[in-house]
Amino acid sequence: MIDHDSLVHDTNELDPLPVSVIRMLTLLSSDDWSIQAVVSTAALDAALTARILRAANSAASISVAPVATLEESTMRLGAAAVVKLAIGSAIRRYMSAPQTVDDKANEQALWRQSVATALAADQIAALSSTRIPQEAYTVALLSDIGRLVLARYLDSRTLALLGRAVTNGNQDPLAAEQELLGVDHAELGALIADHWKLPSLIVDGIRYHHTPMNATDVDVRALGDVITVADAVAHVIVGDEASSGAFDYMDSVERLGLDDATFERLCDSVGERLDGALSDYE
Amino acid sequence: MTPDDFRDFADFLRKNSGISLGEDKEYLVEARMAPVMEEWNFTSISGLCAALRDTGDPELEAQVVDYMTTNETSFFRDNRPFEALEHFVLPALIDSRGSDKRISIWSAACSFGQEPYSIAMILHEKFPSLADWNVTITATDISKRAIARASAGSYSELEINRGLPPDLRDKYFTRSGYRWEIDGRLRDSVEFRPLNMIDPSMPFPPADIIFVRNILYYFEVDLQKQVLTRIRAAMAPSSYLFLGSADTIANTGTEFERLDDFPRSGCFRVGGN
């Protein structure tokens, strides 16, 4: 079992997210935001401003006239895309760290997994017959943030035991984490998101991203279903590099009004787009 | 660990706690016994198993049982049982116990105390009229370490976020560094003590409401029957039993009647109206 106070301490020691990112996420959680508010917030962050301008003038926009201002860039990309760029750029430096105590080989694995999950979440939200909160991409990108802190306590022996708990113990990775560590990455991720003062829908979306039916709020459940399926898509594409194992996702597929064929198409589509999305955040 | 070690370890655990370790749980033994091995300087799990087999050291045995039986839990776990407690069971008992003005509640296998404290919060929040009644909450667990932690009423940020609504957290807990400390009134309203449910020399506290959730399914069927029979004997007429979602009274031949008014609550009624 991992000492909870140590985990909480480590969570509190994490660098805060940039103010611009938190403000943008809070803006989008409210019903009355404006493009100008997004622009004003992005303008607080010079690095983000540069990134937005670069994205607006990227190869994808090559047929139209270049843009020179943050406002023009935001109009071209759309506010949602700007927020994704902001959160992704901020999260990338956390997620690209080594994943376990004694295995530095997979530095990018968690980041690739997270971006793949976010891409899948976006597409699922568009395809689903259920109303999905617009926070789906953000929650998906952040859903495994708890594994960052947890990884500090996972040596090869503990990882092997977790693997055996899943295969021999016939349980999902979250249950295995609780059984062996006394904590799971979802609740730790929620703690981190709360520490970063993110909106409650994002905090709870992370908390229940593998256990949507444990949530009482219908929006949180919808987010949980989306992330469960998106995580499964990412697991297919990225493999076991960063994943702790596969979760059962078919109930979520059904509740979202999707089917097996859609799942396969998602895997193909996200697989094609992943490298491009990763380069957007560099 | 070798198959023989696992068999011997599983036998030890069953005899001392009732818990039946399923096959392929060697990983759990290796994980849970790591701190015990470190403390007792065992270099291998086989060494630990040999010591349990050959030396009979009560302190080692108690620690092994302690580390194997302690499981994480949450406040208001599964919600539904506590809804049944608030909306049906307590009102029913207030009606039937009006002349005595006594209600006894037992939370068995209470782990770190979240269940009995959840019960206490419901009483404080929703039943102020019981202030002049004699309402007792007894909470027991096989693990002395769990009882000590439960008695202290101190929880980590992670534990406090498990099932506890923010308004109740802010009302009944105070932040202290990284931890949350329970309100003294609530802590004092629960009596904690060690109790091994399979030890016939340890009597069960008599009760009008008993919570025995998510523990019986670890026992083999015959032991479940024995424990449920003893529980039944400890229950007053027209009293209530709460089991966990994985527990069952099927095939135990006991006289518990499922409470249909609150499906999925795991609540059963014993005798009387």
Interface residues (C-beta under 8 A of the other chain):
Chain A: M1 H4 D5 L7 V8 H9 T11 N12 T158 L161 R164 A165 N168 G169 N170 Q178 E179 L180 G182 V183 E187 L188 A190 L191 R207
Chain B: D24 K25 E26 Y27 L28 E30 A31 P35 E72 S156 E157 L158 E159 N161 R162 Y178 R179
